[in-house]
C-alpha cells in the first residue's frame, strides 16, 4: 500500500508540474518603444546639439525640423561647431540665409537609416547638393571629412546620424 501511495503521489506531482508549466505563458518580446519626440525634441534632449539648435533657430528651421518629415539629419555636435575656424560660427549666425543653406546641406529628405547609408556613395541634401558618402573599415565618412559617430537616433519624424564635423556644400 505504501508503494501504491508513493507511486500515486509521484504521478500526481508529474501531472501538477506539467500543468503548471503549460499554464505559465512564455514572456513575449518587449516591442521597441516608438520615438517620443520629433528631431528638434530628440536633439534637445540629447544635450550635445545646443549649437546646432541655436543655428537652426537663427536660420528659421526649427519649425521645419519639427514638422512631418521624414528627414535624415547628419547632426554635428557642439564640439564639431567649436572646431570651426574662429569667427566662422558668429559670421554664419549673422547671415541667416547662408546659415540656412549650410544647415539644409546636413538634411536628406526621407528616413535613411545606417544600413542604407552604408550602401550609398552619395545622398542629395535638401539644400540641393550631393553629400559624398564613403565607408572604410566600418566607418562612414561624409565629404572625406566628417565621420558618423552615432547612427539611427530615431525621432518621430525621421532619424539623426551624429557627425564629428560640420560639412559644407560645394562652392558655386
C-alpha positions in Angstrom: 0.0 0.0 0.0 2.8 2.3 0.9 4.3 1.7 -2.6 0.9 2.5 -4.3 0.6 5.8 -2.4 4.2 6.8 -3.3 3.6 6.0 -7.0 0.3 7.9 -6.9 2.0 10.9 -5.3 4.8 10.8 -7.9 2.3 10.6 -10.7 0.3 13.5 -9.2 3.5 15.5 -8.9 4.3 14.9 -12.6 0.8 16.0 -13.7 0.9 19.1 -11.5 4.3 20.1 -12.8 3.2 19.5 -16.4 0.0 21.6 -15.9 2.0 24.3 -14.1 4.4 24.8 -16.9 1.7 24.7 -19.5 -0.2 27.4 -17.6 2.8 29.7 -17.5 2.9 31.6 -20.7 6.3 32.4 -22.3 7.2 36.0 -22.0 6.5 37.9 -25.2 9.3 40.1 -26.6 9.0 43.7 -25.5 8.4 45.9 -28.5 10.9 48.8 -29.0 9.1 51.9 -27.9 8.3 54.4 -30.7 10.3 57.6 -30.6 8.5 60.1 -28.5 9.8 63.4 -29.9 10.5 65.0 -33.3 14.0 65.7 -34.5 14.3 69.0 -32.6 12.9 67.5 -29.4 15.3 64.5 -29.6 18.3 66.7 -30.3 17.3 69.0 -27.4 17.0 66.0 -25.0 20.4 64.7 -26.1 22.1 67.8 -24.8 25.0 67.7 -27.3 23.4 69.7 -30.1 22.9 73.1 -28.5 24.9 75.0 -31.2 23.0 73.2 -33.9 19.7 74.1 -32.3 20.8 77.7 -31.9 21.8 77.8 -35.5 18.5 76.2 -36.6 16.6 78.8 -34.7 18.6 81.6 -36.2 18.0 80.1 -39.7 14.3 79.7 -39.1 14.5 75.9 -39.5 13.1 74.7 -36.1 9.5 74.6 -37.4 10.6 72.6 -40.5 12.6 70.1 -38.5 9.7 69.7 -36.0 7.3 69.1 -38.9 6.0 65.9 -40.5 9.1 64.8 -42.4 10.5 62.2 -42.6 14.0 63.7 -42.6 17.5 62.3 -42.1 19.8 64.8 -40.3 23.5 64.4 -40.2 23.9 66.4 -37.0 27.2 68.0 -36.0 27.8 68.0 -32.2 28.7 71.1 -30.2 32.3 70.0 -30.4 32.1 69.9 -34.2 30.9 73.5 -34.3 33.6 74.5 -31.8 36.2 73.1 -34.2 35.2 75.6 -37.0 37.8 78.4 -37.5 37.4 81.2 -35.1 34.7 83.7 -36.1 33.0 81.3 -38.6 30.0 80.5 -36.5 29.5 84.1 -35.5 29.6 85.1 -39.2 27.1 82.5 -40.1 24.7 83.4 -37.2 24.8 87.0 -38.6 23.9 85.7 -42.1 20.7 83.6 -41.6 20.4 82.8 -45.3 23.9 81.4 -45.7 23.4 79.6 -42.4 20.2 78.1 -43.6 21.9 76.7 -46.7 24.6 75.1 -44.7 22.1 73.5 -42.3 19.9 72.3 -45.1 23.1 70.6 -46.5 23.0 68.4 -43.4 19.5 67.2 -44.2 18.3 64.5 -46.6 14.6 64.0 -47.4 13.2 60.7 -46.2 14.3 58.4 -43.5 17.7 56.9 -44.4 18.9 54.5 -41.7 22.5 53.4 -41.2 22.0 50.1 -43.1 21.0 52.1 -46.1 23.7 54.8 -45.7 26.5 52.3 -45.9 25.2 51.2 -49.4 25.3 54.8 -50.8 28.1 56.7 -52.5 26.2 60.0 -52.2 22.9 61.4 -51.0 21.2 64.6 -52.2 20.7 67.1 -49.5 17.6 69.2 -49.1 19.9 72.2 -50.0 20.2 70.5 -53.4 23.9 69.5 -53.5 25.1 65.9 -53.1 26.8 64.7 -49.9 29.7 62.3 -50.8 29.5 59.1 -48.7 32.3 56.6 -48.2 32.8 53.6 -46.0 36.2 52.3 -44.9 36.9 49.8 -42.1 33.3 50.2 -40.9 33.5 54.0 -40.6 31.1 56.2 -42.6 32.7 59.5 -43.8 30.9 62.4 -45.4 32.7 64.5 -47.9 36.0 63.0 -46.9 35.9 65.0 -43.6 33.1 64.3 -41.2 32.8 60.9 -39.5 29.5 59.4 -38.5 30.0 58.7 -34.8 26.5 57.5 -33.8 23.8 56.2 -36.1 20.0 55.7 -36.1 19.0 58.1 -33.3 15.3 57.8 -34.0 12.7 60.6 -33.9 9.0 60.6 -34.7 9.7 62.4 -38.0 13.0 60.9 -39.0 16.4 59.8 -38.0 19.6 61.6 -36.7 23.1 60.4 -37.5 25.7 62.2 -35.3 28.8 63.5 -37.1 32.0 64.9 -35.7 32.4 67.9 -38.1 30.3 70.5 -39.9 30.1 69.7 -43.7 29.8 72.5 -46.2 28.1 72.4 -49.6 30.3 72.7 -52.6 31.1 76.3 -53.6 29.2 77.7 -56.5 
